Amino acid sequence: MDAIANRGYWTPFPESPSPKNYGEGAADAGKTAFDKLANQRFPLTQPATIGQVGAERSPYGIKLGITYPKPDIDGLMAAVEAAEAGWRKAGPEAWVGVSLEILDRINKASFEMANAVMHTTGQAFVMAFQAGGPHAQDRGLEAVAYAWDQMRRVPARATWEKPQGKNAPLRMEKRFRIVPRGVALVIGCSTFPTWNGYPAIFASLATGNAVVVKPHPNAILPLAITVRIARDVLREGGFDPNVVTLFAHEAGDNIAQTLALRPEIKIVDFTGSTANGRWLEEHARQAQVYTEKAGVNQVIVDSTADIKGLVRNLAFSRALRRTDVHVAAKHLCAEGRYRHRRRSSVVR
């Protein structure tokens, strides 16, 4: 809270994969956990499963051979809505507390996650560890902090009193409660699945909304691990684990559009192409839609006192792979993910 207020640096998640930070043997344990997933059904039990899906192949030449539950859309959405009813009653402290516990456990699985990100996106190991692990966790934590900062401004109750001269004052006792907007759909990308996904997942979860995670078919595993951990924490906390679900699907189908138009979906978070982002903005009118689309940044050169530095900088920028470093604070703010209702009783 202090860091977001002062825009300073702070993190509980060390970015270096050093044994000093994560303990001796953590790297080997993470690699072993990743290896055990290969050529198996991913250990995730969800309702309305009608089969298995998955065809991820590592850019390093490894066929992962992992399959994931393929859900029936109607059955899964019914289970999600049922789970959300109990989740929304839990209130902000529970929403935030569960979110923090999920992030802490994800951090403990950072080496497993690093291998998953590496072998689905093609990133080098250290980059996969940092961007897919602690840096993504930072972004999730930041979303939770912004959500809590907004929600705590809404008082649970207040007494309003207006003097009436010689007559008794007008008194009104007000009670407020946070009302989640509804089921959130997170449409994942193939390049930075956790780094782009966590702000959306945790902003919605921390404001009382159930979350359906739809990963890119080429990068299912990192978000599947995330969903597995989230469901474990929810279950241990006494909540229906279907508050967070995974919707894996085959490449080339239109399930993202089908899900985005479902009446149950009230929030859509998307990272990807401009065309798909615009389609969502134009058609998913029943939902609050947040999009992070591709962009081209023009450069106008006026003058320079260092032509070599200028060319070096331009060449470096041109060579960079798109990293979505500007993916917006739109994901981080709780505004738009909940409303609050006031119940008043008037006493004269």
Residue pairs with C-beta under 8 A, 6 or more apart in sequence:
1 145
1 148
1 149
2 8
2 10
3 9
3 10
3 145
4 142
4 145
4 146
4 149
5 149
11 134
11 138
11 141
12 107
12 141
13 107
13 110
13 133
13 134
13 137
13 138
13 141
14 21
14 22
14 134
15 130
15 133
15 134
15 135
17 27
17 110
17 111
17 114
17 126
17 129
19 25
19 26
19 27
22 110
22 111
26 110
26 111
27 111
29 111
30 109
30 110
30 111
30 112
30 113
30 114
30 115
31 111
31 112
31 115
33 109
33 111
33 112
34 112
34 115
34 116
34 119
37 64
37 66
37 116
37 221
38 62
38 64
38 65
38 66
39 64
39 65
39 66
40 65
40 66
40 67
41 52
41 66
41 67
41 68
42 54
42 66
42 67
42 68
42 69
42 221
42 224
42 228
43 228
44 68
44 69
44 224
44 227
44 228
44 231
44 246
45 69
46 69
46 71
46 76
46 79
46 242
46 245
46 246
47 71
47 75
47 76
47 79
47 242
48 71
48 72
48 74
48 75
48 76
48 78
48 79
49 69
49 70
49 71
49 72
50 70
50 71
50 72
51 70
52 67
52 68
52 69
52 70
53 67
53 68
53 69
53 70
53 248
53 249
53 250
54 64
54 66
54 67
54 68
54 220
54 248
55 217
55 250
55 251
56 64
56 66
56 119
56 120
56 217
56 218
56 219
56 220
56 221
57 63
57 64
58 64
58 118
58 119
58 120
58 122
59 119
59 121
59 122
60 118
60 119
60 122
62 119
64 119
64 120
64 221
66 220
66 221
68 220
68 224
68 246
68 248
69 246
69 248
70 248
70 249
71 245
71 247
73 247
73 255
73 258
73 259
73 262
76 212
76 245
76 247
77 183
77 212
77 262
77 264
79 242
79 245
80 183
80 210
80 212
80 242
80 243
80 245
80 264
81 183
81 210
81 264
82 240
82 242
83 210
83 239
83 240
83 241
83 242
83 243
84 180
84 182
84 183
84 209
84 210
84 243
86 239
86 240
87 95
87 180
87 208
87 210
87 239
87 240
87 243
88 179
88 180
88 208
88 209
90 208
90 239
91 177
91 178
91 208
92 148
92 151
92 152
92 178
92 207
92 208
94 237
95 147
95 205
95 206
95 207
95 208
96 144
96 147
96 148
96 151
96 206
98 205
98 233
98 234
98 237
98 239
99 140
99 144
99 202
99 205
99 206
100 141
100 144
101 233
101 237
102 202
102 205
102 229
102 230
102 233
103 137
103 140
103 141
103 144
103 202
105 229
105 232
105 233
106 113
106 137
106 140
106 225
106 226
106 229
107 133
107 134
107 137
109 225
109 229
110 129
110 133
110 134
110 137
111 129
111 133
112 225
113 129
113 132
113 133
113 194
113 222
113 225
113 226
114 125
114 128
114 129
114 132
114 133
115 125
115 128
116 132
116 221
116 222
116 225
117 123
117 128
117 129
117 131
117 132
117 133
117 193
117 194
117 219
117 222
118 124
118 125
118 128
118 132
119 221
120 190
120 193
120 218
120 219
120 220
120 221
120 222
121 128
121 132
121 190
121 191
121 192
121 193
121 219
123 131
123 132
131 192
131 195
132 192
132 193
132 194
132 195
132 222
133 194
135 195
136 192
136 194
136 195
136 197
136 198
137 198
139 195
139 198
139 199
139 331
139 332
140 198
140 199
140 201
140 202
141 202
142 199
142 332
143 198
143 199
143 200
143 202
143 203
143 206
143 331
143 332
144 202
144 203
144 206
146 203
146 332
146 333
146 334
147 202
147 203
147 206
147 207
147 334
147 337
148 206
148 334
149 334
150 333
150 334
150 335
151 178
151 207
151 334
151 338
154 176
154 178
154 340
155 174
155 176
156 175
156 176
156 177
157 173
157 174
157 175
157 176
158 173
158 174
158 176
159 171
159 172
159 173
159 174
160 171
160 172
160 173
160 174
161 169
161 170
161 171
161 172
162 169
162 170
163 169
164 170
168 348
170 346
170 348
171 346
171 347
171 348
172 344
172 345
172 346
172 347
173 344
173 345
173 347
174 342
174 343
174 344
175 342
175 343
175 344
176 340
176 341
176 342
176 343
177 340
177 341
177 343
178 207
178 208
178 338
178 339
178 340
179 208
179 338
179 339
179 340
179 341
180 207
180 208
180 209
180 337
180 338
181 207
181 209
181 266
181 267
181 288
181 336
181 337
181 338
181 339
182 209
182 264
182 265
182 266
182 267
182 287
183 209
183 210
183 211
183 212
183 264
183 265
183 266
183 267
184 200
184 204
184 205
184 209
184 210
184 211
184 212
184 265
184 266
184 267
184 268
184 269
184 337
185 211
185 212
185 214
185 259
185 260
185 265
185 267
185 268
185 269
185 287
186 197
186 200
186 201
186 204
186 211
186 212
186 213
186 214
186 269
187 214
187 256
187 260
187 268
187 269
187 270
187 271
187 272
187 280
188 196
188 197
188 213
188 214
188 215
188 216
188 219
188 223
188 271
189 196
189 197
189 216
189 219
189 271
189 272
189 324
190 216
190 218
190 219
191 219
191 321
191 322
191 323
191 324
192 323
192 324
193 215
193 216
193 219
193 222
193 223
194 222
194 223
194 226
195 324
195 327
196 271
196 292
196 324
196 327
197 213
197 215
197 223
197 226
197 271
198 226
199 269
199 327
199 331
199 332
200 269
200 290
200 331
201 211
201 213
201 226
201 230
201 244
203 331
203 332
203 333
203 334
203 337
204 211
204 267
204 269
204 337
205 211
205 230
205 243
205 244
206 334
207 334
207 337
207 338
208 338
209 266
209 267
209 337
209 338
210 242
210 243
210 244
210 245
211 243
211 244
211 245
212 245
212 247
212 259
212 265
213 223
213 226
213 227
213 244
213 245
213 246
213 247
214 247
214 248
214 249
214 255
214 256
214 259
215 222
215 223
215 224
215 246
215 248
216 272
217 248
217 249
217 250
217 251
218 251
220 246
220 248
223 246
224 246
224 248
227 244
227 245
227 246
230 241
230 243
230 244
231 241
231 242
231 244
231 245
232 241
234 240
234 241
234 243
234 244
235 241
247 255
247 259
249 255
256 276
257 279
257 280
257 283
259 265
260 268
260 280
260 283
260 284
260 287
261 283
261 284
261 286
263 286
265 284
265 286
265 287
266 286
266 287
266 288
267 287
267 288
267 289
267 290
267 336
267 337
268 280
268 284
268 287
268 288
268 289
268 290
269 290
269 331
270 276
270 277
270 280
270 289
270 290
270 291
270 292
271 291
271 292
271 324
271 327
272 292
272 293
272 294
273 293
273 294
274 293
274 294
274 295
277 291
277 292
277 293
278 291
278 293
280 289
280 291
281 289
281 291
288 336
288 337
290 328
290 330
290 331
292 324
292 327
292 328
292 330
294 322
299 314
299 317
301 310
304 310
